[in-house]
Amino acid sequence: MDLQIIQNRIIEIREQRVMLDFHLAELYEVETKVLKQAVRRNIERFSGRLYV
């Protein structure tokens, strides 16, 4: 995936730069559901980061 495309998908919400789950899933070439399951199963790896 082109760097410019990724940068265009980063948005700012309440002064935080974020990327939406469906864009991340596309980046990693998985379904959104699979990405969310992986996060739930490995939540300790995401400590200190806001992931909803």
N, C-alpha and C positions, 0 to 999 in steps of 0.2 A: 504494500500500500504506500502510496506517495506521501512524503512528509507533509506537503501542503494540505492534502486531504485531511490528515490527522489533526493538524493545527487548526483547520477550519471547523473541526468537530468539538474542539475544546471551547466550552462556554463559561461565562462567569456568573455565578449566583452568590449573592451576599458576600462579595469580595473574595470568593473562593473559585479557583479554576477547576472545572469538573468536566468529565466526559460521561455521557449517558450510557446506561447499561447496554442498550442495543447497538450502540456504536462500538463499544468495547468487544462485544460478542462478535461483531463483524470483523473487527481487527484480528481477533484470535481464531476466526473461522469456526465458531461454535454457535449453537443456539443460545439465546438469552437465558433460557431455563437452565442449561448446562453450566453457564457461567455463574449464575446465582447459586446453584448447588455447590459448585466448587468453593465459592466464597464462604458459604455456610459451613462447609466441612473443614475449612482451613482458616477460621476466623482469627486465630491467634497470629497468623501471618499478616493480617490486615489491621492489627492494633495500632492506634495512633492515626489511622486514616479513616475518613468518613466514607463509608460505603453503604448506600441504601438501595 
